[in-house]
Amino acid sequence: MAISDFKLHKRSTGLYDKSKWTDTHAHPFANAFSKDRVEVIHRAQAAGVSRLIVVGFDHETNRQALKLAESYDFMWATLGVHPCECGYLTEE
């Protein structure tokens, strides 16, 4: 997508892109969303998020990120280890 493809409009809240949004760093698996996770995901889609990158940062959250990405067509997972978690790494 070229910059010329963006149609920017000024609204009272500032500039926004009328094309679909990509959330490049999300943790929808977080405990804070345990009661309304599906609703939060649907609200993101309703707000125009068409691509959502779910970020894992340790063994457990990497598995959760993969599970969510496999459940929703508009989600992708990135897997990694946060530097604060490096001390917990094992050969396994």
Stockholm file with secondary structure:
# STOCKHOLM 1.0

chainA/1-92         MAISDFKLHKRSTGLYDKSKWTDTHAHPFANAFSKDRVEVIHRAQAAGVSRLIVVGFDHETNRQALKLAESYDFMWATLGVHPCECGYLTEE
#=GR chainA/1-92 SS CCGGGCCEEEETTEEEESSCEEEEEECTTSGGGTTTHHHHHHHHHHTTEEEEEEECCSHHHHHHHHHHHHHCTTEEEECCCCGGGGGGCCCC
#=GC SS_cons        CCGGGCCEEEETTEEEESSCEEEEEECTTSGGGTTTHHHHHHHHHHTTEEEEEEECCSHHHHHHHHHHHHHCTTEEEECCCCGGGGGGCCCC
//
